[in-house]
């Protein structure tokens, strides 16, 4: 099990390695990191706010003054124009947010609140409130996606630096140095191992490039074993729990607030749903990547059906019980913050 929890995976980079730039053109890029449409990252589900069944109510916008807020004519016009665009395309809110994020300010949401107060009909007020809530949700999803992209860009920059090394040995040393500095994070590991996965499956890439990617992959694998992230220790503990209810309880405890500290009891370790989910993906990708490498002794541990089944269950549980609810909570929290500004 310990060997299994320090293994391989798959995700793709944008390499230009050493002097072999001309023979690495076949690597798939992630759409978050380059304009190439191919992406091995899961598409974000955060754009699900667009609802084709949403029925738009015709709401008349007003220019008004209020003792609780003062909008000049220019800002009021800007807010009303944005609102009209949203009303004209209610199922395209995510696209509008992506294009006009800077216009979704606290003033805009105050404008919506004050606008709703001008209506006598509860139905009209409810329509404005629902529209505002959908806007808040879309803004939250957009901002969270940007944070994710920033993480990937940092990992890509590190990976590019590794690929720009004058030799494979130097590149491997860089990986070891990152590990010692605790900068060998899960996103970077995904990129490095994806490069090997892509090279391994390629029928056009030269063997020398495949050898380079394999050596980087092995160096990463070795470094991962040495750093032993707390998420791996935690997963070892969770996977050894046979009772599903007890495993779910231990998972909830791991996500509970508290001081992060190493302890003899792995259950005392804390992490976030997002980070643990990322490490589970790394492990599952590692399993898929290594299935054909029957000469590797770790495979005997990887092929235990019960281990893989529990990993999939943990992954689905985190996605359904924590990741989706946290996105909703983020939107709700942002909405509360906006309301407090009124």
N, C-alpha and C positions, 0 to 999 in steps of 0.2 A: 504493500500500500504506500509506503513512504517513497518508493521509487516512482510510483504512479503520480504522486502529488508533486513531483518536481519536474514535469516533463514538457512535452512539445505542443504544438498547436498549428494555427494557420490564419493568415491575414496578409494583405499585400502592400508593398511599398512602391516607391518611385526611384529605383536605383540608377546610379551611373557609376559603377564600381571600377576602381582602379583605372587601368587602361583598356578595359573591355566594354566601354560604353556602347559600342556598336553592336554588341551581341546580347545585350540585356533588354532590348526594346520590347520583348514579349511579356514583361511583367505586367499583371493587371494592377491598375491604380485604384485607390479608394476614391469615391466621388467627393469625399470631404476634403481630400488632400490634393486633388488635381482635377482638371476638367474632363478627364477620361470617364465615360459613363459607367464602366465596369466597377462594381463595388462588392467587396467581400464582407463589409460591415453590414449588420442588420439595419434595415431602414427604420428610422425612428417612427414610432407609432404616435408621436405627439401631434401629428397633423390631423388627427381624427376629429378635430373640432368642427371641421366642415361637415355639415349634415344636409344631405340632399333633400331630406324630407322636411327641412325647416321652411315654414310658411311665413313669408315676410308680410308684416302689417304696414300699411301706408301711414307713416307718422309725419305730421307736419312739423318742421323745425321752426324755431323762433329765435329772434334776436331779442334779448331781454336784459334787464338790470335786476340785481338782487342785493339785499342788504347783507347776504352771507358771502357773496363773491362778486367781483367786478370784472367783466370782460370788455375789452375795447372792441370796437367794430371789426378791426382786422382779425383778431384772434377768434371772435365769434364766427366770422365768415369762414375762417379756416376750419374750425370745429364742425360747422354745419356742412361744409363741403365734404369733409372726411366721413361724417355720419351718412350723408347722401350716397357716397360711394359704397359704403358698407351695406346700406339698405338696397341699393341697386344690385349688389352681388353678395347676398348673405351667405352663400355657400363657398365664397372665395376669401373668407376673412383671413385665413393663414397667408395667402398670397399678398393681400393688402398689407398685413402687418410686416411681412418681409420687405415690402417695397417702401412702406412709410412708417417704419418703427419709431422714428424720432417725433412723429406727430401724435403718437399715443402717450401723451403726457398726463400728469396729474390733473392739469387744467381741463383736458379733454374729458376725463372721467367725471370731474366736478360739473362740467357742462352737461353731461348726460344726466347726472343726478338732479340738477336744477331744472333741466328740461322736463324730466318726468313729473316734477312737482307742478308744472303748468297744466297738466291734463286733469280733467275731472273724472274721466273714465278709468276705472281700475284696470280694465283690459289694456288700455293704452300705456298706463304706467308699468304694467307687468311686461309689456312688449319691449319697452325701453330698458327695463331692468335685465331682462333676458339677453338682450343684445349686448348690453354692457358686460354681463358675465361672460358671454362668449368671447368678447374682445379681450377681457382680462386673461381668459384661459389661453387664447392664441398668443398673446404677448408673453405669457409665462413660458409656453412651449418654445417659442422662438428664442427667448433669452437662455433657456436651459440648453437648447441645441447649440447655441454659440459657445457656451461653456464647454460642451463636449468637443466641439471642433477645435477650440483652443488647446485642449488636452492632446488631441491628435496631432496638432501642428507642432507642439513641443516635442512629442515623441518622434515625429517625422524629421525634425531638425537634428535630433540626436542620431537617428538612423542614417541620415545623409552624411553626417560627420564620420560615422563608422565606415560608410562606403567610400568616402574620400581618402581613406588611409592608403599609404604607399605600398602596403603589403597586407596579406591575410593575418600574419602574426601580430602586426600593429593593431589591426582591427579587433582581433580577439582580446588584446590587452586593453583596448578601450572599453570593451564589454565588461571585463573584469574590474576595471577602475570604476565604471558606473555602478557595478554591483557593490563594491566596497563603500562607495559614497551614498549608497541607498537611493540611487537615481535610476536603477533598472526597474522601472515601473511596469505595470501590466500592459499598458498601451504600447510601450516600446517592445515588450516581449511578443505581443501579437504581431507587430510589424516584422520583426526579425524572423519569427517562425513561419510567417506567411510567405516570406521570400523563399524559404526552403521548400514549403509546400508547393508553391508555384513552379519553382525550378524542377522539383522532383517529377511533377506531372507533365512538364513541357516536353514536346517531341522535337522542338526546333532549337532549343538552347544547347550550347556547346557544353561538353562534359566538364571543362575547366571552370565554367561559371557555376555549374551544379556543385562542384567540389567546394568552391568558395562559399556558397550559401550553406552547404552542409556543415562546414567548419564553423561558420558563425552560429549556426543553429546549435551545434554541440557545445560551443563556448557559452552560449546563453543558458542551455540546459544545465551545464555544470555550475554556472554562477547562481542559477536559481536554487539549486540544491543547497548551496552554501549560505544563501541569505535567509532561507526558510521564512517566507512572509507569514505573518500571523494568520492570514486568511487560509493558508494551506494547513496550518496546525488546526485551525478551527474546523475545516472541512474533514480532516482526518477523524476528528471527534464526532462530527455529525454523521459521517458515513458508517461509523461503527455502532451507531444507535439503531437497534433493530425495531423498536416500537415506533410507529409513525407519529403518534401523538407526543411521545417524549421527544422525538426529533424536532417536531414543529415547535414545541415549547423551548427547546434549547436554541433553536433558530431565533425565536422572538427575544430570548435573553441576550443573544449576541448583538442584537440591534438596539438593545436598551441603552439609554444614556448612562454614562459612567466613565470613570477614568480608565484609559487604555493602559494596561499593564500586563507584563508577562507573568504567568502563574503556572504552578504545576498542573492545575486543573484547566484543560483547554477551554472548558465552558466559560471561564472567566474572561476570555478574550472578547474584545468588542470591535466591530467594524461597521461599515455601512452596507445597506442592501445593494447599492450600485457596484461597490468594489468587490463584494463577495460574488455577485452575479458575473462580473468580468472574469474572476478566477475560475469559476465553474465553466465558463465558455472556453477558457484556455485549456482546461483539463479535458473537456469533451473533444475539442479540436485536436488535442494531443492524441487522444484515443483513436480518432479517425485517421490521423496522419500515420500512426505507428502500426496499424493493423497488419500492413503488409510486411513489416520488418520483423519477421518471425525469428531472426537470429538475435534479436535484442531481448535480454532476459526480463526486462520490465513488462513485456507484453503479457507474460503469464498472469501478472497482477491486473493488467488493464482489461483482460478479456473476461473477468468475472462479471456475469450478467447482473448480479444483484447490486454491484457497485455502480455500474452504468445506469441501472434503473433508478437507484436512489439519487444519483446526480441529476438525472432528468427531472425527477420529482422535485428536488430542491430548486432547480432552475425555474420550473413552472410556478412553484409556490412563491418564490421571490418576485417573479414577474406579476403574478396575479394579486398577491396580498400586500406587496410593499412598493414596487416600482410604480404601478398604476395609481395606487392610492397616494403615493408621495407627490406625483404630478398634480393630482387633484388638490392635495393639501397646499402645494405651492401656489396654485391659482387662487385658492381660497384665502391664503395668507396675504397674497398681494392685493386681493380685493378688499380685505379688511384694512390693510395699510392705506389704500386709496380713500376708503371711507373715513378713516380717522383724520385725513388731511382736510376734510370739508369743514 
